[in-house]
Amino acid sequence: AADGWLPSLGYLPGGTGDLEEMNKRIDDGAAEAGRDPRAVRRLLNISGQFAQSGRGLLVGPPKQWAEEIAEIALNHGTSGFIMAADDPTTIELFASEVAPAVRAHVAAERP
């Protein structure tokens, strides 16, 4: 039995557009196994690049990252994001600016 699902955004050919169909498969499989689909935690491996201006999904300033990640969380039920990075500056920016902004945005949108 699976307790979570962890795809990598970089390996989804359709990007975040693939998450809807894949989540449906997870939900259907859980239901067929007699499990509550809401009990399956949804996570997502992500990577990107911080930049002064936006140039695409997760390529831009921290504010853009926060908005995009919050949108994924709200639209696809993703509850955790794992940042693939080994650069200390990138990790610090993600932890100090992006993650708190995502949490605040999601909390404001979810009852």
MODELLER restraints for C-alpha pairs under 7 A, 6 or more apart:
rsr = mdl.restraints
at = mdl.atoms
rsr.add(forms.Gaussian(group=physical.xy_distance, feature=features.Distance(at['CA:2:A'], at['CA:40:A']), mean=7.00, stdev=0.5))
rsr.add(forms.Gaussian(group=physical.xy_distance, feature=features.Distance(at['CA:3:A'], at['CA:40:A']), mean=5.01, stdev=0.5))
rsr.add(forms.Gaussian(group=physical.xy_distance, feature=features.Distance(at['CA:3:A'], at['CA:41:A']), mean=6.24, stdev=0.5))
rsr.add(forms.Gaussian(group=physical.xy_distance, feature=features.Distance(at['CA:4:A'], at['CA:40:A']), mean=4.83, stdev=0.5))
rsr.add(forms.Gaussian(group=physical.xy_distance, feature=features.Distance(at['CA:4:A'], at['CA:41:A']), mean=4.30, stdev=0.5))
rsr.add(forms.Gaussian(group=physical.xy_distance, feature=features.Distance(at['CA:4:A'], at['CA:42:A']), mean=5.80, stdev=0.5))
rsr.add(forms.Gaussian(group=physical.xy_distance, feature=features.Distance(at['CA:5:A'], at['CA:41:A']), mean=6.25, stdev=0.5))
rsr.add(forms.Gaussian(group=physical.xy_distance, feature=features.Distance(at['CA:5:A'], at['CA:42:A']), mean=5.17, stdev=0.5))
rsr.add(forms.Gaussian(group=physical.xy_distance, feature=features.Distance(at['CA:5:A'], at['CA:43:A']), mean=6.04, stdev=0.5))
rsr.add(forms.Gaussian(group=physical.xy_distance, feature=features.Distance(at['CA:6:A'], at['CA:42:A']), mean=6.46, stdev=0.5))
rsr.add(forms.Gaussian(group=physical.xy_distance, feature=features.Distance(at['CA:6:A'], at['CA:43:A']), mean=4.85, stdev=0.5))
rsr.add(forms.Gaussian(group=physical.xy_distance, feature=features.Distance(at['CA:6:A'], at['CA:44:A']), mean=5.32, stdev=0.5))
rsr.add(forms.Gaussian(group=physical.xy_distance, feature=features.Distance(at['CA:6:A'], at['CA:45:A']), mean=6.82, stdev=0.5))
rsr.add(forms.Gaussian(group=physical.xy_distance, feature=features.Distance(at['CA:7:A'], at['CA:44:A']), mean=5.47, stdev=0.5))
rsr.add(forms.Gaussian(group=physical.xy_distance, feature=features.Distance(at['CA:7:A'], at['CA:45:A']), mean=6.25, stdev=0.5))
rsr.add(forms.Gaussian(group=physical.xy_distance, feature=features.Distance(at['CA:8:A'], at['CA:44:A']), mean=5.77, stdev=0.5))
rsr.add(forms.Gaussian(group=physical.xy_distance, feature=features.Distance(at['CA:8:A'], at['CA:45:A']), mean=4.43, stdev=0.5))
rsr.add(forms.Gaussian(group=physical.xy_distance, feature=features.Distance(at['CA:8:A'], at['CA:46:A']), mean=6.32, stdev=0.5))
rsr.add(forms.Gaussian(group=physical.xy_distance, feature=features.Distance(at['CA:9:A'], at['CA:15:A']), mean=6.15, stdev=0.5))
rsr.add(forms.Gaussian(group=physical.xy_distance, feature=features.Distance(at['CA:9:A'], at['CA:44:A']), mean=6.63, stdev=0.5))
rsr.add(forms.Gaussian(group=physical.xy_distance, feature=features.Distance(at['CA:9:A'], at['CA:45:A']), mean=5.97, stdev=0.5))
rsr.add(forms.Gaussian(group=physical.xy_distance, feature=features.Distance(at['CA:9:A'], at['CA:46:A']), mean=5.58, stdev=0.5))
rsr.add(forms.Gaussian(group=physical.xy_distance, feature=features.Distance(at['CA:12:A'], at['CA:18:A']), mean=6.47, stdev=0.5))
rsr.add(forms.Gaussian(group=physical.xy_distance, feature=features.Distance(at['CA:19:A'], at['CA:76:A']), mean=6.68, stdev=0.5))
rsr.add(forms.Gaussian(group=physical.xy_distance, feature=features.Distance(at['CA:20:A'], at['CA:76:A']), mean=6.58, stdev=0.5))
rsr.add(forms.Gaussian(group=physical.xy_distance, feature=features.Distance(at['CA:27:A'], at['CA:37:A']), mean=4.78, stdev=0.5))
rsr.add(forms.Gaussian(group=physical.xy_distance, feature=features.Distance(at['CA:30:A'], at['CA:36:A']), mean=6.35, stdev=0.5))
rsr.add(forms.Gaussian(group=physical.xy_distance, feature=features.Distance(at['CA:30:A'], at['CA:37:A']), mean=5.25, stdev=0.5))
rsr.add(forms.Gaussian(group=physical.xy_distance, feature=features.Distance(at['CA:31:A'], at['CA:37:A']), mean=6.17, stdev=0.5))
rsr.add(forms.Gaussian(group=physical.xy_distance, feature=features.Distance(at['CA:41:A'], at['CA:79:A']), mean=6.90, stdev=0.5))
rsr.add(forms.Gaussian(group=physical.xy_distance, feature=features.Distance(at['CA:42:A'], at['CA:77:A']), mean=6.54, stdev=0.5))
rsr.add(forms.Gaussian(group=physical.xy_distance, feature=features.Distance(at['CA:42:A'], at['CA:78:A']), mean=4.69, stdev=0.5))
rsr.add(forms.Gaussian(group=physical.xy_distance, feature=features.Distance(at['CA:42:A'], at['CA:79:A']), mean=5.74, stdev=0.5))
rsr.add(forms.Gaussian(group=physical.xy_distance, feature=features.Distance(at['CA:42:A'], at['CA:80:A']), mean=6.88, stdev=0.5))
rsr.add(forms.Gaussian(group=physical.xy_distance, feature=features.Distance(at['CA:43:A'], at['CA:78:A']), mean=5.38, stdev=0.5))
rsr.add(forms.Gaussian(group=physical.xy_distance, feature=features.Distance(at['CA:43:A'], at['CA:79:A']), mean=5.85, stdev=0.5))
rsr.add(forms.Gaussian(group=physical.xy_distance, feature=features.Distance(at['CA:43:A'], at['CA:80:A']), mean=4.66, stdev=0.5))
rsr.add(forms.Gaussian(group=physical.xy_distance, feature=features.Distance(at['CA:43:A'], at['CA:81:A']), mean=5.66, stdev=0.5))
rsr.add(forms.Gaussian(group=physical.xy_distance, feature=features.Distance(at['CA:44:A'], at['CA:78:A']), mean=6.91, stdev=0.5))
rsr.add(forms.Gaussian(group=physical.xy_distance, feature=features.Distance(at['CA:44:A'], at['CA:80:A']), mean=6.46, stdev=0.5))
rsr.add(forms.Gaussian(group=physical.xy_distance, feature=features.Distance(at['CA:44:A'], at['CA:81:A']), mean=4.94, stdev=0.5))
rsr.add(forms.Gaussian(group=physical.xy_distance, feature=features.Distance(at['CA:44:A'], at['CA:82:A']), mean=6.17, stdev=0.5))
rsr.add(forms.Gaussian(group=physical.xy_distance, feature=features.Distance(at['CA:45:A'], at['CA:81:A']), mean=5.88, stdev=0.5))
rsr.add(forms.Gaussian(group=physical.xy_distance, feature=features.Distance(at['CA:45:A'], at['CA:82:A']), mean=4.71, stdev=0.5))
rsr.add(forms.Gaussian(group=physical.xy_distance, feature=features.Distance(at['CA:45:A'], at['CA:83:A']), mean=6.16, stdev=0.5))
rsr.add(forms.Gaussian(group=physical.xy_distance, feature=features.Distance(at['CA:45:A'], at['CA:84:A']), mean=6.84, stdev=0.5))
rsr.add(forms.Gaussian(group=physical.xy_distance, feature=features.Distance(at['CA:46:A'], at['CA:81:A']), mean=6.69, stdev=0.5))
rsr.add(forms.Gaussian(group=physical.xy_distance, feature=features.Distance(at['CA:46:A'], at['CA:82:A']), mean=5.98, stdev=0.5))
rsr.add(forms.Gaussian(group=physical.xy_distance, feature=features.Distance(at['CA:46:A'], at['CA:83:A']), mean=5.16, stdev=0.5))
rsr.add(forms.Gaussian(group=physical.xy_distance, feature=features.Distance(at['CA:46:A'], at['CA:84:A']), mean=6.02, stdev=0.5))
rsr.add(forms.Gaussian(group=physical.xy_distance, feature=features.Distance(at['CA:47:A'], at['CA:83:A']), mean=5.74, stdev=0.5))
rsr.add(forms.Gaussian(group=physical.xy_distance, feature=features.Distance(at['CA:47:A'], at['CA:84:A']), mean=5.17, stdev=0.5))
rsr.add(forms.Gaussian(group=physical.xy_distance, feature=features.Distance(at['CA:47:A'], at['CA:85:A']), mean=6.90, stdev=0.5))
rsr.add(forms.Gaussian(group=physical.xy_distance, feature=features.Distance(at['CA:48:A'], at['CA:58:A']), mean=4.93, stdev=0.5))
rsr.add(forms.Gaussian(group=physical.xy_distance, feature=features.Distance(at['CA:48:A'], at['CA:59:A']), mean=5.56, stdev=0.5))
rsr.add(forms.Gaussian(group=physical.xy_distance, feature=features.Distance(at['CA:49:A'], at['CA:58:A']), mean=6.37, stdev=0.5))
rsr.add(forms.Gaussian(group=physical.xy_distance, feature=features.Distance(at['CA:49:A'], at['CA:59:A']), mean=4.78, stdev=0.5))
rsr.add(forms.Gaussian(group=physical.xy_distance, feature=features.Distance(at['CA:49:A'], at['CA:60:A']), mean=6.60, stdev=0.5))
rsr.add(forms.Gaussian(group=physical.xy_distance, feature=features.Distance(at['CA:50:A'], at['CA:59:A']), mean=5.69, stdev=0.5))
rsr.add(forms.Gaussian(group=physical.xy_distance, feature=features.Distance(at['CA:50:A'], at['CA:60:A']), mean=4.98, stdev=0.5))
rsr.add(forms.Gaussian(group=physical.xy_distance, feature=features.Distance(at['CA:50:A'], at['CA:61:A']), mean=5.41, stdev=0.5))
rsr.add(forms.Gaussian(group=physical.xy_distance, feature=features.Distance(at['CA:50:A'], at['CA:62:A']), mean=6.67, stdev=0.5))
rsr.add(forms.Gaussian(group=physical.xy_distance, feature=features.Distance(at['CA:51:A'], at['CA:59:A']), mean=6.27, stdev=0.5))
rsr.add(forms.Gaussian(group=physical.xy_distance, feature=features.Distance(at['CA:51:A'], at['CA:60:A']), mean=4.31, stdev=0.5))
rsr.add(forms.Gaussian(group=physical.xy_distance, feature=features.Distance(at['CA:51:A'], at['CA:61:A']), mean=5.20, stdev=0.5))
rsr.add(forms.Gaussian(group=physical.xy_distance, feature=features.Distance(at['CA:52:A'], at['CA:60:A']), mean=5.92, stdev=0.5))
rsr.add(forms.Gaussian(group=physical.xy_distance, feature=features.Distance(at['CA:52:A'], at['CA:61:A']), mean=5.41, stdev=0.5))
rsr.add(forms.Gaussian(group=physical.xy_distance, feature=features.Distance(at['CA:53:A'], at['CA:60:A']), mean=5.03, stdev=0.5))
rsr.add(forms.Gaussian(group=physical.xy_distance, feature=features.Distance(at['CA:53:A'], at['CA:61:A']), mean=6.09, stdev=0.5))
rsr.add(forms.Gaussian(group=physical.xy_distance, feature=features.Distance(at['CA:54:A'], at['CA:60:A']), mean=3.95, stdev=0.5))
rsr.add(forms.Gaussian(group=physical.xy_distance, feature=features.Distance(at['CA:54:A'], at['CA:61:A']), mean=6.61, stdev=0.5))
rsr.add(forms.Gaussian(group=physical.xy_distance, feature=features.Distance(at['CA:58:A'], at['CA:65:A']), mean=5.33, stdev=0.5))
rsr.add(forms.Gaussian(group=physical.xy_distance, feature=features.Distance(at['CA:62:A'], at['CA:97:A']), mean=6.44, stdev=0.5))
rsr.add(forms.Gaussian(group=physical.xy_distance, feature=features.Distance(at['CA:62:A'], at['CA:98:A']), mean=5.60, stdev=0.5))
rsr.add(forms.Gaussian(group=physical.xy_distance, feature=features.Distance(at['CA:63:A'], at['CA:98:A']), mean=6.85, stdev=0.5))
rsr.add(forms.Gaussian(group=physical.xy_distance, feature=features.Distance(at['CA:65:A'], at['CA:98:A']), mean=6.50, stdev=0.5))
rsr.add(forms.Gaussian(group=physical.xy_distance, feature=features.Distance(at['CA:66:A'], at['CA:98:A']), mean=4.99, stdev=0.5))
rsr.add(forms.Gaussian(group=physical.xy_distance, feature=features.Distance(at['CA:66:A'], at['CA:101:A']), mean=5.84, stdev=0.5))
rsr.add(forms.Gaussian(group=physical.xy_distance, feature=features.Distance(at['CA:66:A'], at['CA:102:A']), mean=5.05, stdev=0.5))
rsr.add(forms.Gaussian(group=physical.xy_distance, feature=features.Distance(at['CA:67:A'], at['CA:102:A']), mean=6.93, stdev=0.5))
rsr.add(forms.Gaussian(group=physical.xy_distance, feature=features.Distance(at['CA:69:A'], at['CA:102:A']), mean=6.64, stdev=0.5))
rsr.add(forms.Gaussian(group=physical.xy_distance, feature=features.Distance(at['CA:70:A'], at['CA:102:A']), mean=5.17, stdev=0.5))
rsr.add(forms.Gaussian(group=physical.xy_distance, feature=features.Distance(at['CA:70:A'], at['CA:105:A']), mean=6.47, stdev=0.5))
rsr.add(forms.Gaussian(group=physical.xy_distance, feature=features.Distance(at['CA:70:A'], at['CA:106:A']), mean=5.94, stdev=0.5))
rsr.add(forms.Gaussian(group=physical.xy_distance, feature=features.Distance(at['CA:72:A'], at['CA:78:A']), mean=6.61, stdev=0.5))
rsr.add(forms.Gaussian(group=physical.xy_distance, feature=features.Distance(at['CA:73:A'], at['CA:79:A']), mean=6.13, stdev=0.5))
rsr.add(forms.Gaussian(group=physical.xy_distance, feature=features.Distance(at['CA:74:A'], at['CA:106:A']), mean=6.70, stdev=0.5))
rsr.add(forms.Gaussian(group=physical.xy_distance, feature=features.Distance(at['CA:85:A'], at['CA:91:A']), mean=6.60, stdev=0.5))
